[in-house]
Amino acid sequence: MKTVIYYFTGTGNSYAAAARLCDALGDCTLVPIASLPGGRIVPDARRVGIVCPVYDLGLPEIVDSFARRLDAGGTEYLFAVLTMGGMGVSALHQLNAIFKKQGRDLDGAWAVAMPGNFVPLSQPPTGAKLEKILDRAGETIDTIAGIIRRGENVPPPPAPLSSLLRRLFYPGYIRHTDTLDEKFWVTEDCIFCGTCAKVCPVGNIEMVDGMPRWLHQCQLCMGCLHFCPTEAIQWGSRTKDRGRYLHPEFGAKKMKRQRLGPKADDSQKTEDSGV
């Protein structure tokens, strides 16, 4: 069965999950959500998936908007895999509620534990701890791929606590995506390379006199912060000297492809040929 997986990623966790699923399912196309224009989206596949991270126990704003434009009425199997560093099953319920308005539910819904990468809250894992998290995530994704191939129904699991916390914290994110980037600042370690502008999936950074300027359309994916080669980019007062994180299978070329669309992401084999 032909599959299309729509994905959004900031540091590679969700890309890695989407790519592994696509490889396991076969006859699969990866489509970066950030590359899609506005308006109604009709998938050219019978099996459709969404893979993205969890932000403040909910969906990234760009994914919430995308899901509301996605016409899933003609799909035979609709699934979602969300990657998270802590809690976040509540985001699956948020996504399912969007599709309920179309008269259907997610046929498969999973949350996969991945390395936490929101540096303002905590330092990303390293070493053996990181490897253990990635190994377990890979095993979980392989199991999910088998369930999807068999067409089994897996509804979003109960999430009373994370749903309660989402109601408390998520509005602070979703209502302020136009001002969240005001907390970014740059230290004297900046080498004027422009990597931050090149990797931003939504084109929210422009270079002015060699320095990044944020344009107030931020998703808070933290890609600019994690990709900065000198760790010059900070957010607020708690990110300096806290380390950075990128999924080991992810690099700047794949991050930049998020804005290029299916021509760059048109198969798992094509993606694997990238750097």
N, C-alpha and C positions, 0 to 999 in steps of 0.2 A: 504494500500500500504506500502510495506517495505521501511524504510527510514534509511539512514546512515548519521550521522552528524559528520563531521571532525572539530575539534576545537583546538585552541591554546589559552592559558591564562597565565597571569603573576601573577595577584592578585585575580583572581576568577570571575571577571565580565563576561567574555566570557564563562567560564565554567557554571556559573549560568544560563546564557541565553540559552546555548546549552541544558543543563539538563532540563530546564523548557519546551523548545520546544519539546524535545524528549518525555517527559512525556505526553504532550498534544497530540502529533501525534500518539503515540502508535506504536507497532511493530518497534521499533527504536533502533539503536545501536550508541553509542558514541565512536568515535575513535580519540584519541589524535594525532595530526599531528606530534608531536615530537617523537612519537614511530615508525614512518614509515621509512623503509629503502629507499635508493635511487632507482631510476628506475621508470618505468611506473606503475601507480596505476589504477586498474580497479575496480570500486565499485561493490559490490554484492547487489545492491538495485536499484529500479526503481526511487526512489526519493532521491536526494543527496543535502546535505547542507554543508555550510562552515560558521563557527562562529569564529570570532577572533576580537582582538582590532585594533584600528587605531594608527599607529605610524608616527608622522610627516606628517599627512594628507594622509598617504599611508598604504600599507600592511606591516606587519612584514616580514622581509626577508625570514623567514622560510615558511611563508604562500605563498608568491609570488613564491618561488621555488616549493612548493607542488602543487600549482594550475597549473603550467606549466607541471607537470608530471601526472596530473589527466586526465584520459580518460573519458570525460563526454559525449561521443557520444551516448552511449546506455541508458542514463537516460531520463526519461519522464518529470521530473520536477527538475530543478537545481536552488537552491536558496542560498542566502548569507545574514547573519545578522552580522553587524559589530557594536561593542560597542565602544563608544567614550565619552570622558569627555568634548569635545568642538566641533570643526569642524572636518569634515572627510568624508563627502559623496563622495568626490573625490576618496577615496579608493575603493568604489563600482565600479566606472568607470574604475579604474585600473584593478580590477578583471574581469570585463566584457570584457575588451579589450583582456585579456589573452584567454578567452573562444571564443571570436570572431575568433581567429586564428584557432580554431577547427571547425569553421563554425556554431557556435550557440551563443546565448545570455543567460544571466541569466533570468530565468522565474520569479524569485522573488528577490528583492533587497531592503534591509532596513538598516538604521543606527539607533541605539538605544542609547539615552543619558543615560550614567551611571556615577557613581562618578569618577571624575578625580583623577588619582593616580600618575601622573608624578611629583614627589615631587620637582625636580629641578625648575619647573615652578611655582608651587602653592601648598599650603597646602590642603590636602584632606578634603572634607566636613565631618562634624560630627553632631551628635545630630539630631534634627528635620529636618535639611536641608538634611542630608544623608538619613533619612527614607523617605522623600518626593521623592527624586530622585529614590530610589529603588522601591517604590510603583508604581510610574509612569512607570518605566521600566518594571515591572512585568505586568502591564495592557497592555502595548504596545506589549510585547512578546505574551501574550494571544491572542491579536487581530491578530498578524502575524500568529500564529498557525492556526487560523480559515481560513485565506486567503490561506495558504498553503494546508490545507485539501481540500479546494474547487478547488484547482488547478488554481487560478486566476493569470493572468499575471500582474506583478508589476515591470516595468523597473526601473533602477536607476534614481532617480530624478535629475533634473538639478543642477549643482554645479559649476557655473562659478567662484565664488570667491575662494572656497576651492581648485578647480583645478588649479587656478593660483598660490595660495600659495604653493600647493604641488610641483609645478615645481621649486619653489624657495627653499623650505626647505627639501624635501624628498631626493634629491641626497646626501645631507650631512649625511643622515642616511644610505641609502642603499649601498653607496660606501665605508663605513668605519666601517662595522660591525666587522672587525678584529682588530679595535683599540679603539672602544667605551669604552671597559671595562678598559682602562688605567686610567680613571678618578675615578675608585672605590678606596677607601682607608678605613682603619679600625682604629677606635679609641681604646683607652686603655680599653674601656668597653667590649671588646670581651671576651667571657667566653669559647672560644675554643670548642663550642658544635658541630660544623660542620653542623648546620641546613642549612646554605647557599648552601653548596655543595650538600646536599641531595635533596633540592627542585629545583635546577636549571634544567629547562626542557631540556636543550641541553647538560648537563654535562660539562659546561664551567668552573667549579670551582673544584680545588683539594685542599686538606688540606696539608700544609707543615709546620711541627713543630707546628701543632695546629692552624695555621692561614690560611685563604683562599688565594688562588692564582688564578687569572683569566687567562684563557688560550686563549684569543683573538678569540673566536668564539661566541661573545655575541649577543643576540637579543635585548638587552636593555629592557627586560620585567620588570626589577626592582624587580623581585621576591626575590632575595637574600636580597635586602635592606629592603623590607617590612616584610619579615619573620624573620629577625634577632630579637631574643627576647630581646636584650638590645639596639637596635637601634645603634649598633656599626658601621655598614656599611654605608658609605657615598659615594656620587657621586658628584665630584666637590666641590664647596664651598657653595652651597645653600640648602643642604638637612638636615643639623644639626638642631635639635629642630623644625622641620617642621611637625612632626607627621608622622604616617604611616597608611596604609590602606590595609585591606583584606576584601573581600566580606564576610558577616556574614555566608553564607552557605558553605564557603570554608576553608579548613585547609591544613596542611602540608601533610597529607596522600594522599589527592586528588591531590595535586600538584605533589607529587612524582610519582603518577600513570601515569603522562604524558609520562614517558619513558617506561612504561610497556606494553602499547598497549591494544587491545580490550579485552584480558582476564581479565584485571582489570576494564575495562570500558564497559563491554559487554551489559549492559542494565541500564536503569535508576534506576531500583530497586536495582541492585548491587551497584551502586554509592551511593544511599541513605543509604545503610547499613554501609558506611564508616564513619570515624570520621572527 
